[in-house]
């Protein structure tokens, strides 16, 4: 990562609440072709989430603790704070001297931008301001939230605007928290009803919805230069598994998540369109309302629901 940071743009996409088993099944069945074409070998890597719900997991990831490979370690990480005695900081790790990766990248000259999704990114109160407050620029509006059937395409449109407004020489760290997989997601499956509620099938339909639009996000992120992308879930969720529903609980459906990292080749005039570079060659990795010019002030409407409790 020492060769990547400073020369590449960086994209981190968290597919909030995405279950590993659903992600694997859809990739194998050809139902998420736009994601699958970028996955190394066409498959997701199985990893363990650093937290069982959004806030905890993102706090860990922004400290450099990305989901951990689901095999005995230690596993060298992509990013790590300078920390005496760390057993997962390796020669290829990008080491930062700030409290979190976001400020560490800002210290390297990156413009850091958050496009939020679930309620922990809505900046409507102190708790919802902690994670987006790490970034130089943050964006959230109700159309990006869990109750919006068009949340991801609206997030992608904002990402396109952000990238287009940046000077070409400015390096970018773009983070997108995708809310579409989070409940409620029943409206992504034709024929489903709110009365029947969410299910594993509606969760899968939500991932298909995300896949239909993610190519635009990848194109925007790599429109100016080569981009290193990380796409993963922050935690899964239970749909009646062993009697459990929701997350913020210790169950394999929650702690087992899909993960991938890969290069996106430039899609602008300096490079070919839509071609994926090789998988990252190092060892398996962990890896004020907006301060920038693009983000609208947080709206005053009541917040949409976000994190469920241990059961619903």
C-alpha positions as semicolon CSV with decimal commas, in nm:
position;residue;x (nm);y (nm);z (nm)
1;X;0,000;0,000;0,000
2;X;0,302;0,228;0,029
3;X;0,309;0,235;-0,351
4;X;-0,067;0,282;-0,383
5;X;-0,126;0,561;-0,131
6;X;-0,025;0,889;-0,289
7;X;-0,041;0,764;-0,648
8;X;-0,393;0,618;-0,670
9;X;-0,739;0,736;-0,580
10;X;-0,902;0,519;-0,313
11;X;-1,260;0,392;-0,288
12;X;-1,413;0,217;0,014
13;X;-1,767;0,085;-0,028
14;X;-1,944;-0,078;0,264
15;X;-2,250;-0,275;0,157
16;X;-2,418;-0,223;0,491
17;X;-2,569;-0,540;0,643
18;X;-2,487;-0,765;0,344
19;X;-2,478;-1,134;0,437
20;X;-2,186;-1,341;0,310
21;X;-2,398;-1,639;0,205
22;X;-2,635;-1,424;-0,001
23;X;-2,346;-1,242;-0,170
24;X;-2,176;-1,573;-0,259
25;X;-2,495;-1,732;-0,392
26;X;-2,578;-1,437;-0,617
27;X;-2,225;-1,418;-0,758
28;X;-2,226;-1,791;-0,837
29;X;-2,568;-1,767;-1,002
30;X;-2,466;-1,476;-1,225
31;X;-2,715;-1,241;-1,059
32;X;-2,463;-0,965;-0,975
33;X;-2,254;-0,946;-1,295
34;X;-2,123;-0,592;-1,247
35;X;-1,978;-0,673;-0,906
36;X;-1,865;-1,024;-0,998
37;X;-1,654;-0,906;-1,293
38;X;-1,433;-0,716;-1,049
39;X;-1,406;-0,982;-0,778
40;X;-1,068;-1,161;-0,788
41;X;-1,147;-1,497;-0,948
42;X;-1,511;-1,391;-0,965
43;X;-1,570;-1,482;-0,600
44;X;-1,605;-1,305;-0,269
45;X;-1,351;-1,363;0,005
46;X;-1,498;-1,484;0,334
47;X;-1,403;-1,260;0,626
48;X;-1,504;-1,184;0,983
49;X;-1,654;-0,844;1,061
50;X;-1,477;-0,626;1,320
51;X;-1,815;-0,536;1,473
52;X;-2,173;-0,662;1,483
53;X;-2,340;-0,335;1,386
54;X;-2,260;-0,030;1,175
55;X;-2,116;0,210;1,431
56;X;-1,879;-0,038;1,594
57;X;-1,766;-0,191;1,266
58;X;-1,692;0,141;1,097
59;X;-1,504;0,275;1,398
60;X;-1,278;-0,030;1,367
61;X;-1,243;-0,007;0,988
62;X;-1,156;0,363;1,000
63;X;-0,885;0,270;1,252
64;X;-0,739;0,028;0,994
65;X;-0,909;-0,292;1,109
66;X;-1,090;-0,408;0,795
67;X;-1,276;-0,741;0,807
68;X;-1,031;-1,021;0,893
69;X;-0,976;-1,326;0,666
70;X;-1,174;-1,621;0,802
71;X;-0,869;-1,838;0,867
72;X;-0,601;-1,855;1,136
73;X;-0,370;-1,553;1,128
74;X;-0,201;-1,322;1,186
75;X;-0,313;-1,142;0,870
76;X;-0,112;-0,838;0,754
77;X;-0,329;-0,531;0,714
78;X;-0,352;-0,279;0,432
79;X;-0,369;0,017;0,673
80;X;-0,258;0,057;1,032
81;X;-0,195;0,333;1,284
82;X;0,160;0,339;1,414
83;X;0,123;0,113;1,716
84;X;0,398;-0,045;1,922
85;X;0,372;-0,423;1,926
86;X;0,126;-0,454;1,636
87;X;0,145;-0,807;1,493
88;X;-0,048;-0,725;1,175
89;X;0,156;-0,429;1,051
90;X;0,379;-0,556;0,767
91;X;0,626;-0,410;0,517
92;X;0,345;-0,338;0,270
93;X;0,112;-0,175;0,523
94;X;0,038;0,197;0,490
95;X;0,115;0,325;0,840
96;X;-0,040;0,653;0,954
97;X;0,040;0,873;1,252
98;X;-0,309;1,005;1,316
99;X;-0,599;0,856;1,518
100;X;-0,776;0,718;1,210
101;X;-0,720;0,627;0,846
102;X;-0,932;0,915;0,717
103;X;-0,717;1,183;0,877
104;X;-0,408;0,982;0,788
105;X;-0,499;1,001;0,421
106;X;-0,584;1,370;0,454
107;X;-0,231;1,423;0,591
108;X;-0,104;1,263;0,267
109;X;-0,293;1,522;0,062
110;X;-0,612;1,330;-0,009
111;X;-0,952;1,495;-0,026
112;X;-1,166;1,276;0,202
113;X;-1,535;1,247;0,115
114;X;-1,813;1,049;0,284
115;X;-2,144;0,969;0,115
116;X;-2,351;0,829;0,399
117;X;-2,639;0,587;0,400
118;X;-2,773;0,450;0,729
119;X;-2,861;0,671;1,025
120;X;-2,512;0,669;1,177
121;X;-2,410;0,898;0,890
122;X;-2,705;1,140;0,885
123;X;-2,547;1,416;1,102
124;X;-2,885;1,481;1,265
125;X;-2,744;1,449;1,613
126;X;-2,415;1,395;1,797
127;X;-2,407;1,018;1,741
128;X;-2,487;1,047;1,371
129;X;-2,209;1,305;1,333
130;X;-1,915;1,105;1,469
131;X;-1,834;0,894;1,160
132;X;-1,904;1,155;0,889
133;X;-1,723;1,411;1,106
134;X;-1,396;1,231;1,033
135;X;-1,414;1,346;0,671
136;X;-1,334;1,683;0,515
137;X;-1,661;1,664;0,324
138;X;-1,972;1,461;0,400
139;X;-2,308;1,412;0,232
140;X;-2,636;1,268;0,354
141;X;-2,998;1,330;0,272
142;X;-3,317;1,125;0,316
143;X;-3,292;0,994;-0,040
144;X;-2,970;0,815;0,060
145;X;-3,127;0,646;0,361
146;X;-3,271;0,304;0,437
147;X;-3,632;0,400;0,364
148;X;-3,560;0,516;0,007
149;X;-3,620;0,264;-0,275
150;X;-3,378;0,467;-0,492
151;X;-3,108;0,520;-0,228
152;X;-2,809;0,378;-0,411
153;X;-2,867;0,543;-0,746
154;X;-2,903;0,874;-0,563
155;X;-2,577;0,812;-0,376
156;X;-2,402;0,729;-0,703
157;X;-2,531;1,050;-0,862
158;X;-2,383;1,248;-0,573
159;X;-2,052;1,064;-0,609
160;X;-2,042;1,154;-0,976
161;X;-2,094;1,521;-0,888
162;X;-1,822;1,512;-0,623
163;X;-1,565;1,356;-0,856
164;X;-1,651;1,589;-1,144
165;X;-1,597;1,896;-0,925
166;X;-1,247;1,797;-0,809
167;X;-0,933;1,932;-0,976
168;X;-0,783;1,649;-1,177
169;X;-0,458;1,654;-0,980
170;X;-0,635;1,620;-0,643
171;X;-0,614;1,270;-0,493
172;X;-0,944;1,138;-0,357
173;X;-1,048;0,899;-0,082
174;X;-1,417;0,833;-0,143
175;X;-1,620;0,637;0,111
176;X;-1,976;0,522;0,036
177;X;-2,197;0,353;0,294
178;X;-2,465;0,171;0,092
179;X;-2,792;0,154;0,284
180;X;-3,002;-0,046;0,035
181;X;-2,934;-0,389;0,192
182;X;-3,039;-0,273;0,538
183;X;-3,395;-0,324;0,647
184;X;-3,645;-0,220;0,524
185;X;-3,555;-0,377;0,189
186;X;-3,881;-0,551;0,092
187;X;-3,954;-0,287;-0,175
188;X;-3,665;-0,415;-0,390
189;X;-3,844;-0,745;-0,463
190;X;-4,137;-0,719;-0,709
191;X;-4,455;-0,842;-0,545
192;X;-4,326;-0,816;-0,188
193;X;-4,523;-0,612;0,064
194;X;-4,446;-0,412;0,371
195;X;-4,692;-0,624;0,564
196;X;-4,495;-0,941;0,482
197;X;-4,173;-0,759;0,573
198;X;-3,812;-0,830;0,485
199;X;-3,662;-1,170;0,414
200;X;-3,350;-1,331;0,277
201;X;-3,510;-1,304;-0,068
202;X;-3,572;-0,929;-0,039
203;X;-3,215;-0,889;0,092
204;X;-3,092;-1,064;-0,224
205;X;-3,311;-0,844;-0,443
206;X;-3,157;-0,538;-0,278
207;X;-2,808;-0,661;-0,373
208;X;-2,924;-0,707;-0,733
209;X;-3,050;-0,348;-0,723
210;X;-2,709;-0,226;-0,602
211;X;-2,535;-0,426;-0,872
212;X;-2,738;-0,254;-1,145
213;X;-2,589;0,083;-1,049
214;X;-2,245;0,008;-0,906
215;X;-2,075;0,021;-1,245
216;X;-2,141;0,397;-1,251
217;X;-1,974;0,435;-0,912
218;X;-1,669;0,239;-1,025
219;X;-1,649;0,446;-1,344
220;X;-1,664;0,773;-1,150
221;X;-1,403;0,659;-0,897
222;X;-1,158;0,566;-1,174
223;X;-1,240;0,850;-1,413
224;X;-0,927;1,050;-1,330
225;X;-0,661;0,789;-1,252
226;X;-0,614;0,431;-1,140
227;X;-0,820;0,357;-0,829
228;X;-0,774;0,100;-0,554
229;X;-1,117;-0,020;-0,441
230;X;-1,232;-0,211;-0,134
231;X;-1,589;-0,346;-0,134
232;X;-1,713;-0,530;0,171
233;X;-1,991;-0,566;0,424
234;X;-1,959;-0,419;0,771
235;X;-2,173;-0,697;0,925
236;X;-2,447;-0,935;0,822
237;X;-2,796;-0,977;0,960
238;X;-3,025;-1,262;1,065
239;X;-3,361;-1,344;0,910
240;X;-3,484;-1,599;1,163
241;X;-3,156;-1,796;1,163
242;X;-3,166;-2,016;1,476
243;X;-3,444;-1,793;1,601
244;X;-3,245;-1,468;1,566
245;X;-3,355;-1,159;1,379
246;X;-3,148;-0,849;1,308
247;X;-2,788;-0,782;1,411
248;X;-2,587;-0,642;1,704
249;X;-2,563;-1,003;1,814
250;X;-2,310;-1,286;1,788
251;X;-2,426;-1,523;1,512
252;X;-2,242;-1,649;1,200
253;X;-2,500;-1,470;0,981
254;X;-2,382;-1,145;1,140
255;X;-2,008;-1,186;1,182
256;X;-1,938;-1,359;0,845
257;X;-1,909;-1,102;0,564
258;X;-1,805;-1,079;0,197
259;X;-1,492;-0,884;0,107
260;X;-1,293;-0,794;-0,207
261;X;-1,024;-0,548;-0,307
262;X;-0,906;-0,477;-0,659
263;X;-0,777;-0,208;-0,893
264;X;-1,001;-0,009;-1,125
265;X;-0,826;0,111;-1,439
266;X;-0,884;0,469;-1,557
267;X;-1,206;0,520;-1,751
268;X;-1,121;0,873;-1,868
269;X;-0,913;0,980;-2,167
270;X;-0,591;0,848;-2,010
271;X;-0,702;0,486;-1,991
272;X;-0,937;0,219;-2,127
273;X;-1,298;0,206;-2,024
274;X;-1,430;-0,053;-1,785
275;X;-1,120;-0,268;-1,751
276;X;-1,014;-0,415;-1,419
277;X;-0,652;-0,432;-1,313
278;X;-0,498;-0,724;-1,125
279;X;-0,596;-0,803;-0,771
280;X;-0,385;-0,624;-0,513
281;X;-0,071;-0,840;-0,501
282;X;0,027;-0,816;-0,136
283;X;-0,072;-1,068;0,129
284;X;-0,442;-1,083;0,227
285;X;-0,529;-0,757;0,389
286;X;-0,740;-0,604;0,651
287;X;-0,696;-0,308;0,495
288;X;-1,940;2,055;1,034
289;X;-2,223;1,968;0,798
290;X;-2,020;1,934;0,493
291;X;-1,700;2,129;0,493
292;X;-1,665;2,091;0,116
293;X;-1,858;2,262;-0,161
294;X;-2,103;1,987;-0,249
295;X;-2,287;1,873;0,063
296;X;-2,627;2,016;0,154
297;X;-2,712;2,099;0,510
298;X;-2,872;1,817;0,704
299;X;-3,250;1,828;0,660
300;X;-3,477;1,869;0,959
301;X;-3,726;1,592;0,881
302;X;-3,740;1,305;1,133
303;X;-3,471;1,044;1,075
304;X;-3,542;0,715;0,901
305;X;-3,492;0,400;1,109
306;X;-3,146;0,252;1,098
307;X;-2,977;-0,001;1,329
308;X;-3,209;-0,262;1,480
309;X;-3,152;-0,411;1,819
310;X;-3,057;-0,768;1,889
311;X;-3,405;-0,886;1,790
312;X;-3,711;-0,747;1,625
